[in-house]
Amino acid sequence: MARTRRGSRGSKSPTVAEQVLGTDDASLLDVVDNALNKGVVLSGDLTLALAQVDLVYARLSVLLCAADRVLPNEDADFIERHRTRRARRARRA
């Protein structure tokens, strides 16, 4: 059940989830597409312990988003770099 807040006039204002995902029914593809367009950060902690003694502690963060969001000007440059690397490998061989 989604929570809604009522304004002073009694109208429903959308929740944060409704603002991000929208109020329409969405398929899994729509949700994944929206998440990749906006970006999602996953964070977690990992602790390895032996006999209740912490041996290894790691804090992990992962950014999931479409590559064109992170590197917007990378398209043309990527193709050019690929061609130059391929030409260098061909010269070495």
Biopython code that builds the backbone (N, CA, C, O; Angstrom):
import numpy as np
from Bio.PDB.StructureBuilder import StructureBuilder

atoms = [
    (1, "MET", "N", (0.841, -1.163, 0.000)),
    (1, "MET", "CA", (0.000, 0.000, 0.000)),
    (1, "MET", "C", (0.894, 1.235, 0.000)),
    (1, "MET", "O", (1.747, 1.365, 0.877)),
    (2, "ALA", "N", (0.726, 2.130, -0.940)),
    (2, "ALA", "CA", (1.534, 3.340, -1.051)),
    (2, "ALA", "C", (1.033, 4.385, -0.074)),
    (2, "ALA", "O", (-0.171, 4.560, 0.110)),
    (3, "ARG", "N", (1.983, 5.083, 0.556)),
    (3, "ARG", "CA", (1.616, 6.152, 1.471)),
    (3, "ARG", "C", (1.421, 7.432, 0.684)),
    (3, "ARG", "O", (2.165, 7.722, -0.253)),
    (4, "THR", "N", (0.434, 8.178, 1.065)),
    (4, "THR", "CA", (0.218, 9.484, 0.446)),
    (4, "THR", "C", (0.061, 10.512, 1.538)),
    (4, "THR", "O", (-0.422, 10.212, 2.629)),
    (5, "ARG", "N", (0.474, 11.725, 1.236)),
    (5, "ARG", "CA", (0.301, 12.828, 2.164)),
    (5, "ARG", "C", (-0.821, 13.708, 1.643)),
    (5, "ARG", "O", (-0.956, 13.909, 0.436)),
    (6, "ARG", "N", (-1.601, 14.214, 2.531)),
    (6, "ARG", "CA", (-2.691, 15.081, 2.122)),
    (6, "ARG", "C", (-2.277, 16.534, 2.346)),
    (6, "ARG", "O", (-1.790, 16.908, 3.412)),
    (7, "GLY", "N", (-2.487, 17.336, 1.308)),
    (7, "GLY", "CA", (-2.184, 18.761, 1.404)),
    (7, "GLY", "C", (-3.271, 19.480, 2.173)),
    (7, "GLY", "O", (-4.190, 18.857, 2.705)),
    (8, "SER", "N", (-3.160, 20.794, 2.227)),
    (8, "SER", "CA", (-4.137, 21.578, 2.985)),
    (8, "SER", "C", (-5.513, 21.543, 2.319)),
    (8, "SER", "O", (-6.527, 21.755, 2.983)),
    (9, "ARG", "N", (-5.552, 21.278, 1.020)),
    (9, "ARG", "CA", (-6.839, 21.246, 0.315)),
    (9, "ARG", "C", (-7.422, 19.834, 0.234)),
    (9, "ARG", "O", (-8.474, 19.631, -0.373)),
    (10, "GLY", "N", (-6.755, 18.877, 0.832)),
    (10, "GLY", "CA", (-7.264, 17.516, 0.808)),
    (10, "GLY", "C", (-6.829, 16.735, -0.422)),
    (10, "GLY", "O", (-7.241, 15.587, -0.588)),
    (11, "SER", "N", (-6.003, 17.323, -1.297)),
    (11, "SER", "CA", (-5.556, 16.599, -2.488)),
    (11, "SER", "C", (-4.384, 15.691, -2.124)),
    (11, "SER", "O", (-3.610, 15.987, -1.213)),
    (12, "LYS", "N", (-4.271, 14.599, -2.841)),
    (12, "LYS", "CA", (-3.185, 13.659, -2.588)),
    (12, "LYS", "C", (-1.935, 14.125, -3.311)),
    (12, "LYS", "O", (-1.977, 14.408, -4.508)),
    (13, "SER", "N", (-0.822, 14.206, -2.594)),
    (13, "SER", "CA", (0.453, 14.485, -3.255)),
    (13, "SER", "C", (1.170, 13.141, -3.410)),
    (13, "SER", "O", (1.088, 12.298, -2.516)),
    (14, "PRO", "N", (1.863, 12.929, -4.518)),
    (14, "PRO", "CA", (2.476, 11.626, -4.766)),
    (14, "PRO", "C", (3.628, 11.351, -3.804)),
    (14, "PRO", "O", (4.308, 12.269, -3.345)),
    (15, "THR", "N", (3.831, 10.077, -3.513)),
    (15, "THR", "CA", (4.950, 9.664, -2.684)),
    (15, "THR", "C", (6.227, 9.762, -3.506)),
    (15, "THR", "O", (6.187, 9.997, -4.714)),
    (16, "VAL", "N", (7.352, 9.581, -2.841)),
    (16, "VAL", "CA", (8.643, 9.637, -3.531)),
    (16, "VAL", "C", (8.721, 8.524, -4.583)),
    (16, "VAL", "O", (9.209, 8.751, -5.690)),
    (17, "ALA", "N", (8.247, 7.340, -4.243)),
    (17, "ALA", "CA", (8.264, 6.230, -5.201)),
    (17, "ALA", "C", (7.412, 6.545, -6.425)),
    (17, "ALA", "O", (7.798, 6.226, -7.549)),
    (18, "GLU", "N", (6.264, 7.164, -6.213)),
    (18, "GLU", "CA", (5.407, 7.529, -7.340)),
    (18, "GLU", "C", (6.038, 8.623, -8.182)),
    (18, "GLU", "O", (5.855, 8.644, -9.399)),
    (19, "GLN", "N", (6.776, 9.530, -7.563)),
    (19, "GLN", "CA", (7.457, 10.574, -8.312)),
    (19, "GLN", "C", (8.554, 9.984, -9.191)),
    (19, "GLN", "O", (8.745, 10.431, -10.322)),
    (20, "VAL", "N", (9.271, 8.990, -8.688)),
    (20, "VAL", "CA", (10.367, 8.378, -9.447)),
    (20, "VAL", "C", (9.835, 7.441, -10.511)),
    (20, "VAL", "O", (10.254, 7.511, -11.666)),
    (21, "LEU", "N", (8.910, 6.561, -10.134)),
    (21, "LEU", "CA", (8.444, 5.522, -11.053)),
    (21, "LEU", "C", (7.205, 5.916, -11.834)),
    (21, "LEU", "O", (6.912, 5.304, -12.861)),
    (22, "GLY", "N", (6.479, 6.904, -11.384)),
    (22, "GLY", "CA", (5.234, 7.277, -12.039)),
    (22, "GLY", "C", (4.084, 6.500, -11.449)),
    (22, "GLY", "O", (4.282, 5.525, -10.723)),
    (23, "THR", "N", (2.879, 6.937, -11.765)),
    (23, "THR", "CA", (1.701, 6.283, -11.187)),
    (23, "THR", "C", (1.105, 5.229, -12.113)),
    (23, "THR", "O", (0.254, 4.450, -11.685)),
    (24, "ASP", "N", (1.535, 5.189, -13.374)),
    (24, "ASP", "CA", (1.009, 4.198, -14.314)),
    (24, "ASP", "C", (1.561, 2.812, -13.989)),
    (24, "ASP", "O", (2.623, 2.672, -13.382)),
    (25, "ASP", "N", (0.812, 1.792, -14.409)),
    (25, "ASP", "CA", (1.333, 0.436, -14.282)),
    (25, "ASP", "C", (2.560, 0.309, -15.173)),
    (25, "ASP", "O", (2.568, 0.809, -16.298)),
    (26, "ALA", "N", (3.582, -0.352, -14.681)),
    (26, "ALA", "CA", (4.827, -0.464, -15.430)),
    (26, "ALA", "C", (5.279, -1.914, -15.463)),
    (26, "ALA", "O", (5.128, -2.649, -14.487)),
    (27, "SER", "N", (5.831, -2.310, -16.590)),
    (27, "SER", "CA", (6.388, -3.649, -16.689)),
    (27, "SER", "C", (7.799, -3.629, -16.100)),
    (27, "SER", "O", (8.331, -2.566, -15.782)),
    (28, "LEU", "N", (8.386, -4.789, -15.961)),
    (28, "LEU", "CA", (9.744, -4.889, -15.447)),
    (28, "LEU", "C", (10.709, -4.139, -16.360)),
    (28, "LEU", "O", (11.652, -3.507, -15.884)),
    (29, "LEU", "N", (10.478, -4.206, -17.660)),
    (29, "LEU", "CA", (11.323, -3.492, -18.612)),
    (29, "LEU", "C", (11.262, -1.986, -18.387)),
    (29, "LEU", "O", (12.288, -1.310, -18.466)),
    (30, "ASP", "N", (10.079, -1.453, -18.109)),
    (30, "ASP", "CA", (9.936, -0.023, -17.835)),
    (30, "ASP", "C", (10.691, 0.374, -16.572)),
    (30, "ASP", "O", (11.338, 1.421, -16.534)),
    (31, "VAL", "N", (10.611, -0.455, -15.544)),
    (31, "VAL", "CA", (11.299, -0.159, -14.284)),
    (31, "VAL", "C", (12.810, -0.174, -14.479)),
    (31, "VAL", "O", (13.507, 0.719, -13.996)),
    (32, "VAL", "N", (13.326, -1.192, -15.190)),
    (32, "VAL", "CA", (14.765, -1.288, -15.440)),
    (32, "VAL", "C", (15.236, -0.119, -16.302)),
    (32, "VAL", "O", (16.285, 0.468, -16.035)),
    (33, "ASP", "N", (14.472, 0.216, -17.324)),
    (33, "ASP", "CA", (14.834, 1.328, -18.195)),
    (33, "ASP", "C", (14.875, 2.640, -17.409)),
    (33, "ASP", "O", (15.797, 3.438, -17.575)),
    (34, "ASN", "N", (13.898, 2.854, -16.576)),
    (34, "ASN", "CA", (13.857, 4.062, -15.750)),
    (34, "ASN", "C", (15.032, 4.094, -14.774)),
    (34, "ASN", "O", (15.642, 5.144, -14.571)),
    (35, "ALA", "N", (15.350, 2.952, -14.171)),
    (35, "ALA", "CA", (16.471, 2.898, -13.227)),
    (35, "ALA", "C", (17.793, 3.189, -13.925)),
    (35, "ALA", "O", (18.637, 3.896, -13.376)),
    (36, "LEU", "N", (17.984, 2.651, -15.129)),
    (36, "LEU", "CA", (19.231, 2.895, -15.846)),
    (36, "LEU", "C", (19.325, 4.339, -16.332)),
    (36, "LEU", "O", (20.417, 4.905, -16.372)),
    (37, "ASN", "N", (18.197, 4.939, -16.701)),
    (37, "ASN", "CA", (18.219, 6.334, -17.138)),
    (37, "ASN", "C", (18.532, 7.283, -15.985)),
    (37, "ASN", "O", (19.259, 8.260, -16.166)),
    (38, "LYS", "N", (17.994, 7.005, -14.818)),
    (38, "LYS", "CA", (18.212, 7.889, -13.672)),
    (38, "LYS", "C", (19.450, 7.503, -12.885)),
    (38, "LYS", "O", (20.093, 8.368, -12.291)),
    (39, "GLY", "N", (19.799, 6.225, -12.868)),
    (39, "GLY", "CA", (20.949, 5.747, -12.115)),
    (39, "GLY", "C", (20.526, 5.220, -10.753)),
    (39, "GLY", "O", (19.612, 5.751, -10.123)),
    (40, "VAL", "N", (21.199, 4.177, -10.313)),
    (40, "VAL", "CA", (20.919, 3.554, -9.028)),
    (40, "VAL", "C", (22.253, 3.284, -8.344)),
    (40, "VAL", "O", (23.185, 2.797, -8.983)),
    (41, "VAL", "N", (22.354, 3.590, -7.068)),
    (41, "VAL", "CA", (23.551, 3.286, -6.297)),
    (41, "VAL", "C", (23.200, 2.205, -5.284)),
    (41, "VAL", "O", (22.273, 2.362, -4.489)),
    (42, "LEU", "N", (23.944, 1.114, -5.320)),
    (42, "LEU", "CA", (23.783, 0.037, -4.355)),
    (42, "LEU", "C", (24.982, 0.066, -3.419)),
    (42, "LEU", "O", (26.126, 0.097, -3.870)),
    (43, "SER", "N", (24.723, 0.056, -2.124)),
    (43, "SER", "CA", (25.796, 0.082, -1.140)),
    (43, "SER", "C", (25.612, -1.063, -0.169)),
    (43, "SER", "O", (24.491, -1.463, 0.144)),
    (44, "GLY", "N", (26.726, -1.579, 0.298)),
    (44, "GLY", "CA", (26.643, -2.662, 1.262)),
    (44, "GLY", "C", (27.964, -2.838, 1.996)),
    (44, "GLY", "O", (28.999, -2.322, 1.574)),
    (45, "ASP", "N", (27.913, -3.559, 3.076)),
    (45, "ASP", "CA", (29.101, -3.862, 3.862)),
    (45, "ASP", "C", (29.300, -5.363, 3.899)),
    (45, "ASP", "O", (28.337, -6.127, 3.967)),
    (46, "LEU", "N", (30.552, -5.782, 3.853)),
    (46, "LEU", "CA", (30.887, -7.203, 3.894)),
    (46, "LEU", "C", (31.909, -7.399, 5.002)),
    (46, "LEU", "O", (32.943, -6.732, 5.030)),
    (47, "THR", "N", (31.616, -8.313, 5.909)),
    (47, "THR", "CA", (32.537, -8.609, 7.001)),
    (47, "THR", "C", (32.778, -10.104, 7.042)),
    (47, "THR", "O", (31.844, -10.899, 7.141)),
    (48, "LEU", "N", (34.047, -10.473, 6.963)),
    (48, "LEU", "CA", (34.426, -11.880, 7.105)),
    (48, "LEU", "C", (35.005, -12.056, 8.504)),
    (48, "LEU", "O", (35.930, -11.352, 8.908)),
    (49, "ALA", "N", (34.439, -13.009, 9.227)),
    (49, "ALA", "CA", (34.869, -13.207, 10.607)),
    (49, "ALA", "C", (35.124, -14.686, 10.858)),
    (49, "ALA", "O", (34.545, -15.558, 10.211)),
    (50, "LEU", "N", (35.993, -14.939, 11.801)),
    (50, "LEU", "CA", (36.303, -16.299, 12.227)),
    (50, "LEU", "C", (36.298, -16.297, 13.749)),
    (50, "LEU", "O", (37.026, -15.526, 14.373)),
    (51, "ALA", "N", (35.489, -17.148, 14.342)),
    (51, "ALA", "CA", (35.357, -17.243, 15.801)),
    (51, "ALA", "C", (35.013, -15.880, 16.407)),
    (51, "ALA", "O", (35.582, -15.475, 17.421)),
    (52, "GLN", "N", (34.083, -15.191, 15.776)),
    (52, "GLN", "CA", (33.584, -13.898, 16.206)),
    (52, "GLN", "C", (34.664, -12.820, 16.267)),
    (52, "GLN", "O", (34.567, -11.866, 17.038)),
    (53, "VAL", "N", (35.704, -12.992, 15.432)),
    (53, "VAL", "CA", (36.743, -11.976, 15.285)),
    (53, "VAL", "C", (36.686, -11.499, 13.836)),
    (53, "VAL", "O", (36.860, -12.290, 12.909)),
    (54, "ASP", "N", (36.441, -10.207, 13.646)),
    (54, "ASP", "CA", (36.367, -9.657, 12.301)),
    (54, "ASP", "C", (37.758, -9.649, 11.676)),
    (54, "ASP", "O", (38.684, -9.034, 12.204)),
    (55, "LEU", "N", (37.892, -10.339, 10.546)),
    (55, "LEU", "CA", (39.179, -10.415, 9.859)),
    (55, "LEU", "C", (39.247, -9.455, 8.680)),
    (55, "LEU", "O", (40.262, -8.795, 8.462)),
    (56, "VAL", "N", (38.160, -9.384, 7.924)),
    (56, "VAL", "CA", (38.129, -8.535, 6.739)),
    (56, "VAL", "C", (36.823, -7.754, 6.749)),
    (56, "VAL", "O", (35.747, -8.307, 6.979)),
    (57, "TYR", "N", (36.943, -6.451, 6.494)),
    (57, "TYR", "CA", (35.763, -5.593, 6.392)),
    (57, "TYR", "C", (35.872, -4.832, 5.077)),
    (57, "TYR", "O", (36.905, -4.230, 4.785)),
    (58, "ALA", "N", (34.813, -4.860, 4.293)),
    (58, "ALA", "CA", (34.810, -4.139, 3.017)),
    (58, "ALA", "C", (33.486, -3.405, 2.867)),
    (58, "ALA", "O", (32.418, -3.964, 3.114)),
    (59, "ARG", "N", (33.576, -2.150, 2.458)),
    (59, "ARG", "CA", (32.382, -1.368, 2.132)),
    (59, "ARG", "C", (32.309, -1.307, 0.613)),
    (59, "ARG", "O", (33.249, -0.854, -0.041)),
    (60, "LEU", "N", (31.204, -1.757, 0.059)),
    (60, "LEU", "CA", (31.041, -1.853, -1.383)),
    (60, "LEU", "C", (29.972, -0.878, -1.860)),
    (60, "LEU", "O", (28.924, -0.734, -1.231)),
    (61, "SER", "N", (30.247, -0.213, -2.975)),
    (61, "SER", "CA", (29.269, 0.659, -3.616)),
    (61, "SER", "C", (29.322, 0.408, -5.115)),
    (61, "SER", "O", (30.400, 0.326, -5.705)),
    (62, "VAL", "N", (28.157, 0.288, -5.719)),
    (62, "VAL", "CA", (28.063, 0.038, -7.154)),
    (62, "VAL", "C", (27.118, 1.058, -7.754)),
    (62, "VAL", "O", (26.028, 1.293, -7.233)),
    (63, "LEU", "N", (27.540, 1.659, -8.851)),
    (63, "LEU", "CA", (26.699, 2.590, -9.583)),
    (63, "LEU", "C", (26.198, 1.888, -10.835)),
    (63, "LEU", "O", (26.986, 1.445, -11.670)),
    (64, "LEU", "N", (24.882, 1.793, -10.955)),
    (64, "LEU", "CA", (24.269, 1.199, -12.135)),
    (64, "LEU", "C", (23.542, 2.291, -12.898)),
    (64, "LEU", "O", (22.604, 2.902, -12.386)),
    (65, "CYS", "N", (23.980, 2.529, -14.121)),
    (65, "CYS", "CA", (23.296, 3.491, -14.970)),
    (65, "CYS", "C", (23.736, 3.270, -16.403)),
    (65, "CYS", "O", (24.689, 2.538, -16.667)),
    (66, "ALA", "N", (23.048, 3.896, -17.308)),
    (66, "ALA", "CA", (23.395, 3.788, -18.718)),
    (66, "ALA", "C", (24.731, 4.495, -18.948)),
    (66, "ALA", "O", (24.998, 5.536, -18.348)),
    (67, "ALA", "N", (25.566, 3.927, -19.817)),
    (67, "ALA", "CA", (26.900, 4.473, -20.050)),
    (67, "ALA", "C", (26.844, 5.876, -20.623)),
    (67, "ALA", "O", (27.732, 6.682, -20.346)),
    (68, "ASP", "N", (25.834, 6.191, -21.408)),
    (68, "ASP", "CA", (25.763, 7.535, -21.979)),
    (68, "ASP", "C", (25.444, 8.589, -20.919)),
    (68, "ASP", "O", (25.628, 9.780, -21.169)),
    (69, "ARG", "N", (24.973, 8.179, -19.746)),
    (69, "ARG", "CA", (24.746, 9.120, -18.645)),
    (69, "ARG", "C", (26.062, 9.464, -17.955)),
    (69, "ARG", "O", (26.274, 10.606, -17.548)),
    (70, "VAL", "N", (26.935, 8.486, -17.825)),
    (70, "VAL", "CA", (28.204, 8.701, -17.154)),
    (70, "VAL", "C", (29.199, 9.371, -18.089)),
    (70, "VAL", "O", (29.926, 10.276, -17.678)),
    (71, "LEU", "N", (29.237, 8.933, -19.343)),
    (71, "LEU", "CA", (30.181, 9.441, -20.335)),
    (71, "LEU", "C", (29.417, 9.979, -21.542)),
    (71, "LEU", "O", (29.411, 9.330, -22.588)),
    (72, "PRO", "N", (28.775, 11.137, -21.434)),
    (72, "PRO", "CA", (27.898, 11.602, -22.511)),
    (72, "PRO", "C", (28.623, 11.913, -23.816)),
    (72, "PRO", "O", (28.024, 11.770, -24.882)),
    (73, "ASN", "N", (29.882, 12.332, -23.777)),
    (73, "ASN", "CA", (30.606, 12.697, -24.991)),
    (73, "ASN", "C", (31.528, 11.583, -25.458)),
    (73, "ASN", "O", (32.425, 11.818, -26.267)),
    (74, "GLU", "N", (31.322, 10.415, -24.973)),
    (74, "GLU", "CA", (32.240, 9.319, -25.206)),
    (74, "GLU", "C", (31.984, 8.579, -26.514)),
    (74, "GLU", "O", (32.874, 7.862, -26.972)),
    (75, "ASP", "N", (30.816, 8.714, -27.140)),
    (75, "ASP", "CA", (30.482, 7.925, -28.325)),
    (75, "ASP", "C", (31.491, 8.065, -29.455)),
    (75, "ASP", "O", (32.098, 7.076, -29.865)),
    (76, "ALA", "N", (31.675, 9.251, -29.951)),
    (76, "ALA", "CA", (32.573, 9.460, -31.084)),
    (76, "ALA", "C", (34.007, 9.171, -30.682)),
    (76, "ALA", "O", (34.761, 8.571, -31.449)),
    (77, "ASP", "N", (34.385, 9.589, -29.496)),
    (77, "ASP", "CA", (35.745, 9.365, -29.023)),
    (77, "ASP", "C", (36.027, 7.883, -28.854)),
    (77, "ASP", "O", (37.131, 7.427, -29.151)),
    (78, "PHE", "N", (35.047, 7.124, -28.380)),
    (78, "PHE", "CA", (35.217, 5.690, -28.181)),
    (78, "PHE", "C", (35.512, 4.993, -29.503)),
    (78, "PHE", "O", (36.403, 4.146, -29.570)),
    (79, "ILE", "N", (34.788, 5.332, -30.534)),
    (79, "ILE", "CA", (34.991, 4.703, -31.844)),
    (79, "ILE", "C", (36.383, 5.028, -32.369)),
    (79, "ILE", "O", (37.066, 4.155, -32.904)),
    (80, "GLU", "N", (36.801, 6.269, -32.221)),
    (80, "GLU", "CA", (38.129, 6.672, -32.687)),
    (80, "GLU", "C", (39.229, 5.958, -31.909)),
    (80, "GLU", "O", (40.203, 5.493, -32.500)),
    (81, "ARG", "N", (39.080, 5.867, -30.588)),
    (81, "ARG", "CA", (40.083, 5.145, -29.789)),
    (81, "ARG", "C", (40.136, 3.674, -30.165)),
    (81, "ARG", "O", (41.212, 3.076, -30.204)),
    (82, "HIS", "N", (38.979, 3.091, -30.442)),
    (82, "HIS", "CA", (38.936, 1.688, -30.853)),
    (82, "HIS", "C", (39.712, 1.494, -32.159)),
    (82, "HIS", "O", (40.467, 0.531, -32.296)),
    (83, "ARG", "N", (39.530, 2.390, -33.100)),
    (83, "ARG", "CA", (40.233, 2.285, -34.382)),
    (83, "ARG", "C", (41.741, 2.443, -34.212)),
    (83, "ARG", "O", (42.515, 1.713, -34.831)),
    (84, "THR", "N", (42.163, 3.393, -33.376)),
    (84, "THR", "CA", (43.605, 3.581, -33.187)),
    (84, "THR", "C", (44.232, 2.400, -32.466)),
    (84, "THR", "O", (45.345, 1.999, -32.808)),
    (85, "ARG", "N", (43.554, 1.834, -31.482)),
    (85, "ARG", "CA", (44.084, 0.645, -30.793)),
    (85, "ARG", "C", (44.180, -0.532, -31.743)),
    (85, "ARG", "O", (45.157, -1.281, -31.729)),
    (86, "ARG", "N", (43.164, -0.685, -32.562)),
    (86, "ARG", "CA", (43.175, -1.793, -33.522)),
    (86, "ARG", "C", (44.315, -1.619, -34.521)),
    (86, "ARG", "O", (44.977, -2.592, -34.882)),
    (87, "ALA", "N", (44.547, -0.393, -34.966)),
    (87, "ALA", "CA", (45.648, -0.137, -35.900)),
    (87, "ALA", "C", (46.997, -0.404, -35.227)),
    (87, "ALA", "O", (47.895, -0.957, -35.861)),
    (88, "ARG", "N", (47.155, -0.025, -33.970)),
    (88, "ARG", "CA", (48.408, -0.308, -33.250)),
    (88, "ARG", "C", (48.646, -1.799, -33.109)),
    (88, "ARG", "O", (49.768, -2.272, -33.290)),
    (89, "ARG", "N", (47.586, -2.549, -32.785)),
    (89, "ARG", "CA", (47.736, -4.012, -32.675)),
    (89, "ARG", "C", (48.109, -4.630, -34.017)),
    (89, "ARG", "O", (48.911, -5.562, -34.076)),
    (90, "ALA", "N", (47.534, -4.115, -35.079)),
    (90, "ALA", "CA", (47.835, -4.648, -36.416)),
    (90, "ALA", "C", (49.296, -4.359, -36.789)),
    (90, "ALA", "O", (49.950, -5.192, -37.416)),
    (91, "ARG", "N", (49.801, -3.195, -36.412)),
    (91, "ARG", "CA", (51.215, -2.868, -36.706)),
    (91, "ARG", "C", (52.159, -3.761, -35.930)),
    (91, "ARG", "O", (53.194, -4.173, -36.453)),
    (92, "ARG", "N", (51.806, -4.072, -34.660)),
    (92, "ARG", "CA", (52.661, -4.941, -33.837)),
    (92, "ARG", "C", (52.714, -6.360, -34.378)),
    (92, "ARG", "O", (53.746, -7.027, -34.304)),
    (93, "ALA", "N", (51.592, -6.814, -34.924)),
    (93, "ALA", "CA", (51.497, -8.208, -35.396)),
    (93, "ALA", "C", (52.130, -8.407, -36.722)),
    (93, "ALA", "O", (52.129, -9.521, -37.245)),
]
sb = StructureBuilder()
sb.init_structure("model")
sb.init_model(0)
sb.init_chain("A")
sb.init_seg("    ")
for serial, (resi, resn, name, xyz) in enumerate(atoms, 1):
    if name == "N":
        sb.init_residue(resn, " ", resi, " ")
    sb.init_atom(name, np.array(xyz, "f"), 0.0, 1.0, " ", f" {name:<3s}", serial, name[0])
structure = sb.get_structure()
